[in-house]
Amino acid sequence: MKIALVTDLHAEESWVSDEGVSSWENWKVILNDILSKDINQMIFLGDIGAPSAHQQFLDSLNQSGLDYKVILGNHENFDEVIKTKRPAAIAERKEWYWSEENNGFKSIYLDTSTDAISRTQLDWLEAELQTDQTTLLFVHHPILLTNTTPHLEFPLKGDEQVLDLLQSRSQPIHIFCGHLHLDDHQTTGHIQQTITPSASIQIKRHSEKAEVENIGFAYRVLEFKENQITSEVVWL
């Protein structure tokens, strides 16, 4: 089984287009590349772009025939996104989070669109982590500290509480996120974190303030074989 992870498209946002980048052109290349490969599913890790971009983005996925899931980033607003899409998995919730079990894994999808984790979501997460299965946590913001400039400048409020919950468990936990516009891997104990580079532009790892590194774009491919997970970044 292979899953493509795409994040931080930022379509129709001026700070990206001012760099001479067309997020829609990037998205077309990425989507076509995913469809040309033996990939079973795509998970978008947040920051589609301006509200005006939501419908076009979701229409392109629906028309592609690709099995996909979308979580929210800090450039999304829950009330705006549900005007275009409301997954059955979130039912009547006021936040975009859910879980599922398949192929021997427990997958948990979190909503950090407010740059924070609510008490309601934390309590739900604590209950969902009561499993012996290897856990896959899909969230826009990183949980493990990276000491990179964009992480220090744009942190997630409440990440320490999330980490405490993860560390209280013993099963392997894999965190997959975006937000930082760079490629990064961190490990502490039974927790591994993998950050996928942006589909629009990349940010410098270390600088006085967050600033653009380059306008390369990418996505990640996860491959699952006999409970082993491998990962590769596809630069385009």
PEFENGI-V814961 format. One line per field, one symbol per residue. ss: DSSP state (@ for helix, = for strand, . for the rest). Layout:
ss=???
//
This chain:
ss=.=====....=..@@@@.....@@@@@@@@@@@@@.....====....=.@@@@@@@@@@@@@@...===.......@@@@......@@@.......=====..=====......=..@@@@@@@@@@.....=====..........@@@@@...=.@@@@@@@@@.....=====......=====..=====......==........===...========..========.
//
